[in-house]
Amino acid sequence: MVALERLGEAAGRLLKARGETIAVAESSAGGLISASLLAVPGASAYFVAGGVIYTHKAREIFTDIELEQHPGMRSSSEPYAALLAETMRRRMDTTWGLAETGASGPRGNRYGDAAGHTCIALSGPVTKVFTLETGDGDREANMWRFTEAALDALVSALDQPMTA
């Protein structure tokens, strides 16, 4: 099993077993979250949409989120990750929305976050938002760490009993 499929296997299996769907928005993971979920055979049963929302223009076009409507909110923050996850879930009419936004490296972002900073959010039957700081400027290593953290959070949420 290749790395992408290995990372997405547990989440894909649980999503299929539960009959649930997901939409993903990611930035500094660069599409690895979506690719991991899509690498699992049968992904069409649960994967509805995914996008690399890497610029302000992409955010406005793909999500219709204008930060001017959310004073004080900025990218690479927990409130923004939560809004992005909820927006994807709602716009794609899925059970789950998963969002990741941060700075993979080798330098930090324009908001003052160091390389290795990301915020990850789940929206759905379980809501979760958290920040991960790797303390590392290795861009590719951070992309994989962000992906693993996002998928681990999803699997943890999916492992919880279904509500009626």
C-alpha positions as CSV (number, residue, x, y, z in Angstrom):
1,M,0.0,0.0,0.0
2,V,1.5,3.4,-1.0
3,A,1.8,6.2,1.5
4,L,-1.3,8.2,0.3
5,E,-3.6,5.2,0.4
6,R,-2.2,4.2,3.8
7,L,-2.9,7.6,5.2
8,G,-6.5,7.7,3.8
9,E,-7.4,4.1,4.4
10,A,-8.9,4.3,7.9
11,A,-10.9,7.5,7.2
12,G,-12.2,6.1,3.9
13,R,-13.2,2.8,5.5
14,L,-15.1,4.6,8.3
15,L,-16.8,7.1,6.0
16,K,-18.0,4.2,3.7
17,A,-19.2,2.1,6.7
18,R,-21.1,5.1,8.1
19,G,-22.5,6.2,4.7
20,E,-21.1,9.7,5.2
21,T,-19.5,12.2,2.8
22,I,-16.7,14.7,3.0
23,A,-15.5,17.9,1.4
24,V,-12.0,19.2,2.0
25,A,-10.4,22.7,1.8
26,E,-6.7,22.8,2.3
27,S,-3.9,25.3,1.8
28,S,-0.4,24.4,3.1
29,A,-1.0,20.6,2.8
30,G,-1.1,21.3,-0.9
31,G,-3.7,18.7,-1.8
32,L,-2.2,15.8,0.1
33,I,-5.3,15.5,2.4
34,S,-7.6,15.1,-0.6
35,A,-5.1,12.9,-2.5
36,S,-4.9,10.6,0.6
37,L,-8.7,10.2,0.7
38,L,-8.9,9.7,-3.0
39,A,-6.1,7.1,-3.1
40,V,-8.5,4.6,-1.4
41,P,-10.4,2.4,-3.8
42,G,-14.1,3.3,-3.7
43,A,-13.5,6.9,-2.7
44,S,-16.4,8.1,-4.8
45,A,-18.7,6.7,-2.1
46,Y,-17.6,9.4,0.3
47,F,-15.4,12.1,-1.3
48,V,-17.5,14.9,-2.8
49,A,-15.0,17.7,-3.4
50,G,-11.6,19.1,-2.4
51,G,-9.7,22.2,-3.2
52,V,-6.4,23.8,-2.5
53,I,-7.5,27.2,-1.3
54,Y,-4.1,28.9,-1.5
55,T,-4.8,32.5,-2.4
56,H,-7.4,35.2,-1.5
57,K,-8.8,34.9,-5.1
58,A,-9.2,31.1,-4.7
59,R,-11.0,31.6,-1.4
60,E,-13.4,34.1,-2.8
61,I,-14.2,32.1,-5.9
62,F,-14.3,28.6,-4.5
63,T,-15.8,29.3,-1.0
64,D,-17.5,32.7,-1.4
65,I,-15.8,33.7,1.9
66,E,-14.9,37.4,2.0
67,L,-12.9,38.1,5.2
68,E,-14.2,41.7,5.1
69,Q,-17.5,40.2,6.3
70,H,-15.6,38.6,9.3
71,P,-13.8,41.5,11.0
72,G,-10.6,40.5,12.8
73,M,-10.5,37.1,11.1
74,R,-7.4,36.1,9.2
75,S,-6.2,33.0,7.3
76,S,-4.0,30.5,9.3
77,S,-6.2,30.9,12.4
78,E,-8.6,28.6,14.2
79,P,-11.6,30.8,13.5
80,Y,-10.8,30.8,9.8
81,A,-10.2,27.0,9.7
82,A,-13.6,26.5,11.4
83,L,-15.4,28.8,9.0
84,L,-13.7,27.1,6.0
85,A,-14.7,23.6,7.2
86,E,-18.3,24.7,7.8
87,T,-18.5,26.5,4.5
88,M,-17.2,23.5,2.6
89,R,-19.6,21.1,4.4
90,R,-22.6,23.4,3.7
91,R,-21.8,24.4,0.1
92,M,-21.0,20.8,-0.9
93,D,-23.9,19.3,1.2
94,T,-21.7,16.8,2.9
95,T,-21.7,15.2,6.3
96,W,-18.2,16.5,7.0
97,G,-16.1,19.5,6.1
98,L,-12.4,19.3,6.8
99,A,-10.2,22.4,6.5
100,E,-6.4,23.0,6.9
101,T,-4.7,26.4,6.7
102,G,-1.2,27.4,7.7
103,A,2.5,27.9,6.7
104,S,4.4,24.8,5.5
105,G,7.7,26.6,5.1
106,P,10.5,27.1,4.7
107,R,9.5,30.5,6.1
108,G,6.4,31.6,8.0
109,N,3.5,33.5,6.6
110,R,2.7,37.2,6.4
111,Y,0.6,37.0,9.5
112,G,3.6,36.2,11.7
113,D,3.1,32.5,12.0
114,A,6.2,30.4,11.9
115,A,6.9,27.7,9.3
116,G,5.2,24.5,10.6
117,H,2.1,26.3,11.8
118,T,-1.3,25.1,10.7
119,C,-4.9,25.2,11.9
120,I,-7.2,22.2,11.2
121,A,-10.9,22.1,11.6
122,L,-13.7,19.5,11.3
123,S,-17.3,20.5,10.8
124,G,-20.0,17.8,11.0
125,P,-21.4,15.5,13.6
126,V,-18.3,16.3,15.6
127,T,-16.7,19.7,15.6
128,K,-13.0,20.1,16.3
129,V,-10.5,22.9,15.8
130,F,-6.9,22.8,16.7
131,T,-3.5,24.3,16.0
132,L,-0.4,22.3,15.2
133,E,3.1,23.8,15.5
134,T,5.9,21.5,14.2
135,G,8.7,23.9,14.9
136,D,10.3,22.8,11.6
137,G,10.9,24.7,8.4
138,D,11.0,21.6,6.1
139,R,8.2,22.3,3.7
140,E,7.5,18.8,2.5
141,A,7.8,17.3,5.9
142,N,5.3,19.8,7.2
143,M,2.9,19.1,4.4
144,W,2.9,15.4,5.3
145,R,2.6,16.2,9.1
146,F,-0.4,18.5,8.4
147,T,-2.0,15.8,6.3
148,E,-1.5,13.1,8.9
149,A,-2.8,15.4,11.7
150,A,-5.9,16.3,9.7
151,L,-6.7,12.6,8.8
152,D,-6.0,11.5,12.4
153,A,-8.5,14.1,13.7
154,L,-11.1,12.9,11.1
155,V,-10.6,9.2,12.1
156,S,-10.9,10.1,15.8
157,A,-14.2,11.8,15.1
158,L,-15.4,9.0,12.9
159,D,-14.6,6.5,15.6
160,Q,-17.2,8.1,17.9
161,P,-20.6,6.4,17.9
162,M,-23.1,7.6,15.3
163,T,-26.0,9.6,16.7
164,A,-29.5,8.9,15.6
